[in-house]
Amino acid sequence: MSRRLFVGGRLLLPEGIAAGAMLCRDGRIEGLLAGGAALPSDAERIDLRGHLLVPGLTDIHVHGGGGHSLMTDDPAEVRAYARWAVGHGVTSFLISTAGRDHAEIVRRLRALASAVGCEPGAARVLGFHLEGPYINPVRKGAFDARWLRPPGADEYRELFEASGGHVRQITLAPELPGADELIAAVVASDATAAMGHTDATYEQARRAIDLGVTHVTHCFNAMRPFSHRDPGVLGAVLESDAVSAELIGDGAHVAYPAARVLLRAKGAGRVVLVSDGMPLAGTADGAAVWEGQRIRVARGAAMRDDGTIVGGVTTLDQMVRNVVEHLRAPSEDALRMASANAAAAVHLPSEYGRLAVGSVADFIVLDDALRAVETWVAGERVWESGGGGVTYAPPPAELRLPEGTPGEAAR
């Protein structure tokens, strides 16, 4: 694989947005070049034409999109979704899945384990997010109550084994009998224990955090609401620095004023943008049947006939733009909520979700409106918008970056 040198743009580095250059080889970032640094002459030079180069988006809670469902036993369906997602700046994701009974989930995980990894032309499949089945029927949201059951640590271990060790997150209700043992088993497997679809009191949620819960699934949605005399899960989450909080940033699941409260309380470093996408995400308004439920999509929401919201229909890149526009967050904070924060929430190694020497070369090129121009996974371009993108040129005999450009020297 040839070396590729990206010049003429701005980079979202851990310390902020700065002009600079990035060198990639063998699917990883080989160097971040500072002002005055000599640029290698043996690399293919790619001119970013002033665009912004940022870590690719990581969706840790998504059930589908573009007409593709991740609630499936078919690895080809997962791969089709992975090819579609890169058009929205997503370079990696978790398969968020569930099932009607334990045997179905085991079968599904075994069938889909082969899809975990990185294939040409597609987003990277990081593993699995199990949304349930150990959630509270009182806060089941769109889930069929027949799918739910009390927590079982031994069952979880079987699920983890069936996944090939690729379960990275599980959503559970910590107030249910047996939840303490389940949390311990999840923590022991190095997966993320997340509270969600829960009616937990403040005290029960605090106990779960003490036991190792470090994340909350779609904050505000499908959980006991906050009250000044009954703060519940939200009260525990908002005051805890140990817990990151998912936000479905479409304005339909959570009104923007409430989302601004969450961002102010948690800080930009502890909020994770997720799409909670379902198969109609990114498609035109209309009606469909999904997992046996009739669904209609209109005005940015997918709903059952009774008005219950069924997953998200807004893509993750649009949510980043929503956070900038409606939550009035800096673009670098909004982008990190869907990249570095997401990777950290599910305990991914440090080479994911950021631009740094040694990190995987999963990144996107954005225009000034934060719309994707190109998507790259493992150092290879997997999608381009077809207009106003980057340009390619032979390597020059010698080229140096302007003096004073921030960045990290190559090694």
N, C-alpha and C positions, 0 to 999 in steps of 0.2 A: 504494500500500500504506500502511495506516495505521501510525502510531507505536504501539507497545505498551510499556507500563510494567509491569514485574514487581516487586511489592513484597510485604512481609510474610513474607519467607523468609530463607534463608541462601544465600550464593554460594560456590562453590569458585573462588577467585581464585588467581593464580600464587603469592601470598604466604601463602595458607591459606584456611580457611573463615571467613567473616565475615558478619554481618548487613549488608544493604544492598539496593539496588534496581538494576535493569538496564533500560535503555531500548533498544529495537530499532526499526530502520526500514530498509526496502528490503533485507531479508535479512541485515543486519549489526548488530553491537552499536554503538549510537550513543553510549551513555554508561553508566558505572558510578558510581552516586551515593553520596556519603559522607554522614555524619551532618550534619544541619542544612541540607542542600542543598534548595533549592526544587524540587519535582517539577513537570514540565510539565503544564499543564491541558488540553492538546489531545491527550493520549495515552489510548488505551484502557487502563484500569487492570486488572491481573490480580493478584489476591491469592493468594500462594503458600500461605497458611494454615500457615506454619511449616515447609514442606517445604524440601528442599535442592535448589538449582539448580546443575547441574554441566555441564561440556562433554560433548557426546555421545560415545559410545564409537566408536572407530575400529578395525576389524578388518582387519589387513594380511595375514592368512593364513587364508583361509576358502574352502572348496570347495562349500559349500551348507548347507542347513538347511531345516527345515519342509517337507520333501518336495521341495525344489527343488535342482537341481544347477547349479553354475557351470562344470562340465566339459561345456560345451555349445556349439553353434553358434547357438543361438537367443536373440536379444536379449530376447524376451518372457519367457523363463525367468529371465534375470538380473533383469529388472524385477519379476517375481513374487517372487523372493527379496528384493529391496530393499524391497518392501512388507511382507513378513513380518518382516524383521530389525528394523524400528523398534519392534516390540512387545517387543523385548529391549534397548532402549536404544541400539541401533547406529544412528548417524546417517551413517556413511560406511564404505566398505570397498573393498578391492582384490579383483578377480576373480582367484582363484588357480586356475591352469589348467595343463594339460600336453597332450600328444598322443602318438599312436602313432608319428608321423614328422614331419619338418620341414614337409611340405606341409600336414598336418592342423593343426599349430599356426598356420601362416601363415593358413590359411583361417579358423580359429577367431578369431584376433585381428582379422582384417578384418571378420568378421561381427559381432563384439561391440563394435567401436570405437564404434558408434552409441549404445551404452548408457551410455557414459561421460558423466557429468554429473549434473545434479540434476533430477528430475522430481517433480511434485506427488504427495504422499502416500507418498513412498518415501525410503529412505536414499540418500545421495549416492554415486555410483560414481566412485571416484578414479582408476581405471586398472587395471593388471594386475600380478600377481605370477606369474612363471614359475617353477614348482617343477621345475627340470630344463629340458631333458633331459640336461644336462651334469653328471650326478651319478655316484657310484661304485657299480657293481653290488654291491660287497661290502657296502655300507650302503644298499641300495635300499629297505629297509622294505617297504611294500605295493606299490611300483611294479613293473610288469612289466619284466623285464630287456630285453625286446625294444624298449622305448620309449627306451632310454638310448643315448647315443653320446658320443664325445670332444668337448670344447669346440671351438667354431668361432666366431671373432670375426666373420667375414663373415656367417655364419648369424644371429648375434645382431643384427647391423645390419639384416638383412632383417626379422627379427621385430619390431624396434623400429619400422621404417617401416610394417609391416603394421598395427601397433597404433595408427597415427596419432600416434606419439610418446608413447603413454600407458603404456609399460612403466615401472613405478616400482620394481620389485624383481625380482631373479633369484637363485634358489638354485643354487649350483654347488659342485663339489668341487675345491678349489684344487690338489690333488695330481695331477690328471690332466694329461696332455700337452696343451699349448695353453691351459691355464687362465690363464697370465700375460697372454696377449694378450686373452683374453676379459674378464678383470678390467679391463684398460685400456679396452676398448671400452665396458663398462658404466659405468665412472666417467666417460668422455667424454660419455656420453649423459645424465648426471646422474641415473641410476637407482641404486638401492642394490645393491651386490654383497654377497650374503650367503653365508656358508659353511653347508652343510647336506648331509645324506646323504653324509658324507665320512669317509674313513679316514685323513685327514691326520695326520702326526706333529706334534709341537709345533713343530719347526723349519719345516715346510711351512706350518702355520697362521700362524706369526709372519711369514713372508715374505708371505703373502697379505694380512695386515693392513698391512704396509708398502706393498704395492702398491695398497691402497685398499679392501679389504674392511672394512665398518663394522658388520656385523650378522651374527648367527648364527641360523639357522632352527631352530625347536623344540629348544632347548638340551637336551642329554642324549640326545635321541631320534635314532636313525639316524646315530650318529657313534661314532668310536673312544672307548671308555670311558677314564676317568681312572685312571691308576695312578701310584704314587709313583716308578716308574722309567720310565714312559712316559706323561707328562702329556697328550700328544695335543692335539686341538683344544680340549678343555675347559680344559686348563692355560693355553693361550694366551688363551682368552676370559676366564677368571676373573681374570687379572692385567692385562688391557688396558683402560685407560679409554677407548680409541678405539672399542670395540665394544659395541653393545647386544645383549641376549640375549632371544630369544623364550622364553616359558614357556607351555605348555599347562596351565592351572591347574585341571585336573579331578581331580587326585589319582590318576588311572589311568595317564596317560602318564609322570608324574614323581611319585614318592612325596613327600608333604609335607615330611618331614625333608630330602630332597635339595633341594627347592625352597627351603627356608629357608636352606640353605647358599648357593645361588645368590644369593638376595636379600641375604644378609649380605656376600658377596664383591663383588657388583657394585654394591650400593646401589640404593635404590628408583628413582633417576633413570635407570638403565641397563637395567632389566628391562621387557620389553614383553609384556603379556598378549595371547595370540591364541587363537582357538577351534580352528583347524584343522578347522572344522566340515565335515561331509559331509552328504548330503541327509537322513539320519535324525536329525540334531541337533534337539533340541527336540521330538521325537516319542516315542511310547510304545515300550517294548522290543518287539523282534520281529525278523523276518528279511526280507532283501531282496537284490536283485542290483544292484550298482553297478559300472560300468566293467568288466563281465564277471566280477565276482567275487561269490561268495556271501558274505553278511555277516549276522552275527547281533548284535543289540544287547542287552546285559544288564548290569546293575549299573554303568552309567555308562561303558561302553566298547563300541566297535564292533570286531568281530574276524572274521577269516577262520576257516575251519575249522581251520587249523593254529595258531591262537592269535595270529597277527600282528595288531596293532592297525591299523585302517584309518581314520584321521582321528578327529576328535572328535565327541562327541554332546552335550556340555555347552555351553550358550550363554554368551556372553561376559559378560553381566551376572551370571550365577551364578558365574563364575570370579572376578569382583571380590569377591563375597561370600565365596567360598572363601579368597581371599587374606587377608581381614580375619579370618576365623574360624580358619583352619589355619596361616597364616604369621604371624599376630599382627601384621599391618601396620596402621597407621592408615588409616582409610577414605580420606583424601585421597591417600595414596600409592597405594593399590590402584586408585583411580579414574584417577589420572594414568598408571598403567601401561597402561591401556586407552584413553587419549586423547592427552595431550600427548606421552608417550614414543613412542607408536605413530606419531604424525604426524611427529615428528622423525626417527624411524628410516628413513622412506622419503622424507626431504627435502621434506616438504610446506612451503609457506610458513608464516610465523609466525601467520597468521590462522586456522589450523586447530588444533583440539585444546585450546583454552584460552579462557577468558572474558577478553577485553580489548577496549578500544575499537578498532574497525576489524575485529575478528575476525568470521568468518561466524557467524550466529546459529543454530548447530547445538548444541542442548543438550537435557538431559533433567531432569525433575523427579522426585526420589526421596523416598520416605518414610523413616522412621527405620531401617527394616530394609534400606535400599539397594535397594528394589524400585521399578521404574519406575512413575510415576503418569501422566506425559505425556512424549511425545517431540516435539521441534520441529526442523525442518530448514529452513534459510534463512528463519527468522523465522516459519514457519507450523507450526501444530500438525498433526502427521501421525498421531498415535496417542494414545489415552487409555485408561486402565485401566477406567474406568466406575464407579469408586467412590473417594470420599475425595480427589478431585483439587483443582484450583485453582478459584477463582471469579472471575467477571467483573463489573465494575461500571462505570458511566459515570465519566468523569474528574471529580474533585472540583474545586471552585473554587480551592482551594489546599491543598496537602499538603506537609509537610516530614518528612524522616526524623528520627528521634530523634538528638540530639547524641551524638557519640562513636562513631557507626557507622563502622567502617573501610571503605575503598573508594577508588575513583578518580573524581575529579570528571569530569563530562560535558564533552565539547567538541563 
